């Protein structure tokens, strides 16, 4: 990898361009010409609409995914293309656009929705596709209601079919470097999609193979029976170690847990251990699990902006009120070319449908992906939902030789987090200091710096 100084990196990563670009889209009807409530020219070319993902004849398509494509503010002709997937499962990537890394942000107020340009958008040096997946999430839908019973395998296959159709519709981008990114349950979505791409070879539509260069996953799951997500046997020990390390439980209780549950905290089925686990769980009542140092603010309060227009954060006990209001305004839905509320129902932040997580573990998949792609696993270090400890443990468990051991990485002469790099095609684990579950929301400058260095193949 290339190396550059912190000052040089900061200059490259945080430069903000307001230049407006017009794409050479094959779907001109998907062009978003303006957004209600945003009284400035859109910062770059914006495209929103539906693409089919089933393999039925064109006249009989029934499964359609909504995407929002935001062109790079720098040079969309040559800059990388990034697919962003929000997790859940079943949560909308419109949250990624409007609350985290898109070029335009909204606040959480339900009474006075505001739209503001995002100075830390990941679109500074990349064009980003925000995909609502699977069908049933956000504005994505199917005319076959059985499709709302889905799983990880179907999601990966549909996301791959979406990409084939996207690059067929936007062929001018097919040769650009391509990356996948996502957070939370997208820790399943992202690598399973990369695995499908890796195995697929040349697409049947005659285009070149998808030019995947790598992917990055934030505070992500690695399976439903391993790591810090789902019902894995490691999830409780990981949570206990995280909470103790962040001052949420006393040393006395932690010592009692070690004695009752074993040194590895894995004897959770015993009566003594189970009783103490209930004691530690009671300590977390009222804690925002997505960022343990953020307040739990009642629903409806304006929690995204301080007086200096810096994001504060979405809490588990609040709601994305402003986004919920905005996405359900009739003129907004018309502007972004999605179905009306009468046709589709209300847009929801997270969908209620029957989703089966059928990926027990990706630990045997990752070595094949590491051989071919550059991969960054990152964690906001104050997230109790998917604690960094679990991600650090599973990345280390793959057994690769360490190239650089847990060193600080810097932004503006300040420690932005810590990084461990392995001697395996640049495979890297990094933390973002002070960030919660959605790192770009809680620490926008640091998250942008990390992302931009990754796609530029520059060390953190």
MOSULUR-V416072 format. One line per field, one symbol per residue. ss: DSSP state (a for helix, b for strand, c for the rest). psi: psi as a letter, one per 40 degrees, with the letter a starting at -180 (. if undefined). A space follows every 50 residues. Layout:
# MOSULUR-V416072
ss = ???
psi = ???
This chain:
# MOSULUR-V416072
ss = cbcccaaaaaaaaacccccccccccccaaabccccccccccccccbbbbb bbcccccaaaccbbbbbbbbcccccccccbbbbbbcccccbccaaaaaaa accbbbccccccccbbbccccaaacbbbbbbbccccccccbbccaaaabb baaaaaaaaaaaaaaaaaacaaaccccbbbbbbccaaaaaaaaaaaaaaa cccccccccccbbbbbbbcccccccccccccccaaaaaaaaaaaaccccc aaaaaaaaaaacccccccccaaaaaaaaaaaacccccccccccccccccc ccccccccccccccccccccaaaaaaaccaaaaaacccccaaaacccccb cccbbbccccccaaaaaaaaaacbbbbbbbcccccccaaaaaaaaaaccc cbbbbbbbbbbccbbbbbbbbbcccccbbbbbccccccaaaacaaaaaaa aaaaaccbcc
psi = iiiiiddddddddehhhehhihifiegdeehhdihhehfiiidihhhhai hieieiideeiehhhhihhhiiecgddeiihhhhhibcieiheddddeec eiehiiaehedghihiihefieedeihhhhhhiahehbeiiiehedeeha addddddddddddddddddgdeedeiihiiiiibeedddddddddddded ahieeeiiihfhdaiihhfiieieeiaeiafieeddddddddddeefeii ddddddddddeidefefeeiddddddddddddeehehheeheeiihhihe igeehaeefhidihideaifddddddeehddddddefiiidddeaihidh ihighhgfhdiededdddddddihhhhihhefhedgidddddddddeeei hhdhhgiiiihfeiheaiihhiggfehihiihheiadgddddgddddddd dddddefhi.
